[in-house]
Amino acid sequence: MTSYQRTQAILLLEDGTCFRGISYGKTGTATGELCFNTGMTGYQEVFTDPSYTGQVLIMSNAHIGNYGTCAVDVESDSTKVSAVVGRNLEEKFSRYKGEQSLQAYLEKHGVVAIDGIDTRALVAHIRTKGAMNAIVSTEHTDADQLQKKLKEVPSMEGLGLALNVSTTTAYTMGNENADLRVAVLDFGVKRNILHCLTERGAFVKVFPANTDIETLKAFQPTGYFLSNGPGDPAVLTGIIQTVKQILAENKPLFGICLGHQLLALAHDIPTFKMHHGHRGLNHPVKNLITGKSEITTQNHGFGVDPEAVQKDDRLEVTHVNLNDQSVEGIRVKNKPAFSVQYHPEATPGPHDSRYLFDQFIEYMQAKS
């Protein structure tokens, strides 16, 4: 028996496809772009990842919530997903560190969810038709009424969501007397990215996304970091200009996810909306420099144009996705600047790629 009343719920897609299930989480209605994550674990980290802002998230694994939730398993100060879709969203959990059930957690943080959905069929549909907007409601079940509301939801393409999730005031982490100082531009940075920097001895100052170059330089950074984040990178024209100014400093620069896309855009390499994106913790990537493969954590719906990168003699492709050959990493040939499309901090996921933080530290040590 559950501790809450379960009622009928509905998931309606932009193309008219309709799934009916049962309510979970907060009672209400939520909209956003429908996407799917293939990870079996790490759901709490995923729900609090700012890069998922504006997404209706399908958790494709059969059982989600069976180890409960815990205060330390978060990547930001709040849940960021618009809604959650699952097949078996569990209330009971077995984990000695677990503090509350997934149901209680989603309800507390105001996240609408729908349970009892055939996620295999739904994911297959998205893989075929592509990412699209959707609406989840646990309070209304009239598809015609919900379709009208769904038509008002803007496309993810063209949305500059990074400014919505960035910090509004600068803050610091780590030892202020450290030799290495990293200026982080926050487009939705995950907490464990910052931990990966401070654990390696860096003093970090996190700046709002639209911070100008002079303010960044006043911190006297040894290196710069461009964070992950949600939305369309191409519309962040002011930030792209700031990245160009950072590159002119000729100091070490490391970008992850949205930061990777911004580094490409700063070289006039276009980005594009992917068919259905990459999200999960088991994506194979090949390091073209070492020839080794990595199992990576990913979360992105936009990518860097591979043909444009290959034609640009200023850049070198360093990593490729072994599933679809998409660009997963680049470096600037004449500068200590590099980026990856995936998430080397993992959380959740394997730590195969954390060497990239070591590489960034080595670049800064060489310049200090």
N, C-alpha and C positions, 0 to 999 in steps of 0.2 A: 504493500500500500504506500502511496505517496503522501506527503504532508501538505500538499496543495491541490487545488481543484484543477483538473485537466479538462480543457474544452476543445472544441474543433478549432482548427487554424488553417490558414491558406497561404500558399506561396504561388504568386502569379508572375510570370516572366513577360518581358517586353514583347516577345513574339506571340503571346497569347497562350503559351503552354501553362497548364495549371496543375499543381500538386496540392493535395489535401492531407493534412496531418493533425497533430494535436499540439496544444500550447505548451510552452516551456518558458522559463525566465519571466520577464516582466510582461504583463498584459498590455498590449498596444499594437501599433502599426509602425513599420519602419521600411525605408527604401534605400536603394543604393545599387552599385554595380555588383552583379553576381560573379563570384569567383570561387575556386576550390583549393583547399590545402590537402596535400597527400600524406602529411605526417600522422603517425600513430600516437605520438605523445607531444607534450609541450603546448597544449591548448591554451593554458592561461597566459604564457608568454606571447602566443600568437594574438590572443584577444586584446592585449595591451600594447602591441606593436603599433606605433603611430603610422607606419606605412599602410596599415589596413583601414585607415580613415575613409569613410564613405563606401565601404564594401559590405555586401551581404555575403557572408562567408559560409561556404559548404565545408563541413568537416567530413571528409570522405571516408575516414576509418569507421568501422561498424559501431564501435563503442567509444564514446567520449564522456569524460567525467568520472570514470571509475577509480581515480586516485584523488578525487576531491580538489580543493584549491588551498593555496597557502600564500600568505602575504609576501614572502620573499620571491615568489615566482612571477614577478611582473617586470615589464620593460618600460613602463611609464607610470604616471600617477593616476591613470584611469583607463577603463576599457575604451578601445577606439573603434571596434567593429560596429557597423550599423545594426546588423542582425546576424543570428547564427542559425544554420540549417543542419540537422543531424538525423541519423537513422535511429540510434539508441543513445539518447542523452540521459546519462545515469544520474540518479539522485543519491543512491547509496555509494559509499566509497570505502576503500580499505587502504589506508596509508597512515603511518603513525604520526607524520607531520601534518596531515590534513587538518584544516581548520573549519571548513564548511563545505557543503555540497556545491556542485556546479549550479544547481537550481537556485540555491540561496545566494550564490555569488552573482549570477546574472540578474537576479531580481534586485539585489542591493545596488548594483551598478546601472540599472535601468536598461538592460539589453533584452530586446524581444527575440525569442527563439521559437523554432518549429521543430517538432520531433516526429518520428515515425515516417520519414521521407525515404524513398528508395534512392539513396545518394549515388549508387552505381549508375542508375538510369539517368539521374540528373547530371552527373559529371560527364557521362557519355554525350548527353545532349549539348552541353557547353563546349566540349571538345570538338563537336561537329559544327555547331552553329556559331560558336564564338561567344566572348563575354558580352553581356547585355544587362540592362537594368532590370531590377525585380522589386517586388513589394511583398513583405511578410506581414500578415495580420493575425493576431490572436483575439481580436475583438470584433472584426467584421468578416463575414464569409461570402459576401456578394461580390462575385468576380467582376461584374460590370461596373459596380461602384468603385472598386479598387483600380480597375483599368484606367478610369478617368484621372485618378490621383497619380498613377504611375506615369502617365504621359507628361506630367509636369516636372518629372525628375530630369535634371540635366545630364548630358553625357559626361563620362569621366574625361574624355578628350577635351582639352581646353580649360580644365579646372586647375587652378593654382592652389591646391590644398595645403602645400607646405607652410604657407604663411599662417594658416589657421592653427597648426599644431606646434609651431615654433615657440620657444620661450619668449616672453615679453621683456625680461630683464636678464642681463648677463649674470652668470654665477660660476664659481670655481670648484674644482675637485683636485685632491692630491696635495703633495708637499709643495708649498709655495717657494721653498728654497731649492727646488730641484733645478738641475742644469738645463733640462729640456722643458720647453714651454710650448704647448699646442693650443692654437686658436681654432676652436670648433665652430663652424657655421651650422646652426641647428635648424634642420628642415623637418625634424621629427626623430631626433637621435634616440636610439635604444640605450638604456642604462648600461648594458653589458659592453657596449662599444666603449663607453667612457671608462669602465672598469678595466678593460683590456689595455687602455692607454696608461691609466694611473698605476696599474699593477707592474708596469714596465718602467716605472720611475718618472713618468712625465707629470708635469703640473698642467692642468687643463683649465681653460676658461671657455665656457660655452656662451656664444653670442646669438642674439636674435637673427633670423634668416636674412633680414634686409640691412644688416650692419654695413656701414661704408668702410672702405679700405683704410682710411686714416685712423678710424677707431680700432680696427684690427691691428694695425701697425703699432699703435700706441702701447699695446700689450707686450710688444717686443718678442713675438713668438719665434721659436726655433723652427717650427713647422706649422702647416695649416691642415685642417681636416674638414672635408665636405661630407655631411652625414646623409643617411637614408632619409626617406620621406615619401609622402603620398602625392598623387596627382600627376598632372602633365608637366614635365620639365621645360618644354619648349616655351611656355607662357611666362616663365620666370626671367624675363629679359634683363631686368635690373641686376638680378643676382648673377646672371651669365657675364655681365660686364664686370662685376666685382671679381669673379673667378679669373677673368683675363688680367685684371690688375694684380691679383695674387700671383699668377704665373710670371708676371713681369718682375716680381720680387726675387725669383730664382731660388726660392727656399723649398724644402721638401713639402710635398703636397700629396695627401692620400684621400681618395674618395670611395665611398661605398654606396651602391644602389643608385639613388637619385644623384648622389655626389658623382658617381661614375658618368651618368648621363650629362650632368652639367659640365664636367671636364671635356666631354666630347663636343657639346654645344659651344663651349668656349673656343673650340678649334673649327667652328662652323660645320661640324658633322651633325647631320639631322638625326632626330629620334623619331620613333614611330610607335603607334598603338599596336600592341601584339594581339594576335587572334584570341588567345585566352590566358596568356601570361604564364609565369612559372611561380609556383608557391608550394613549398614543402621542405623536407629536410633530408632528401635522398637523391638530389640531382647530381649526376656525374659531370665533372668539369675537368678538362685537360689543361695543364700548365705547359704551354708551348716552349717555354724557356728550359724547363727541366725535363720535360717529357713524362712527368708523373701525373697521375689522375687523383682527383679529390672528390669526396662525397660532400656535397655542399647544402647549406640552407639557403633558400631563395624566397623572395617575395617581391615580384615586380610585374607590372602590366604594360610597361613601355620598354623599348629596347633601342640600342644604337645601330644605325644603318651600317651593315657589314661591308657593303660595296664602297661606301664613302670612306670608311676607315682604311680599307685596303689601298685605296688610291692616294691617300694623304701621306706624303713622305715625312711629315713631322711626327707621326704616331706609329706605334707598333702594337699589333694585337698580341697579347700575352696569354690569354685564356679563352677557350671556346667550350660551349656546351656540347657534350657528346650525344645528347638526344636530338638536337636540331641544328647544331653548328652555329648557334647565335653567339655574338660577341659577349664574352664574360669578363674580359679584362683588357686594359690598354695601358701603355706607358708613353710618355713624351720623350722622344729620342735625345733631345739636347738639354733636358731639365730633370731634376730629381722628383718627378711627378708621375703618379700612377693611380689606377683605380680598378675596382672590380664591381661587377654587376650583382654578385651574390653577397652573402653575409658571413664573413669569416669569423665573427664573434660567436656564431651559432646561437645557442640559447633560444629555441631548442635546436639540437642537431649535433653532429660530430665535429670534433675540433681539428679536422684535417687542415684547415686553411688559416689557423691562427698565426702561422709563420709570417703572414703579411704584416701583422703588427710589429713583429720583430724587424722586418725589412724596413718599415717606416722609422722605427727607432734608430736603426743603423744609418739610414740616410741623414737623420738629424744629428747624430753623433759625429758624422763625417763633416757636417757643416758648422758645428758649434766650436 
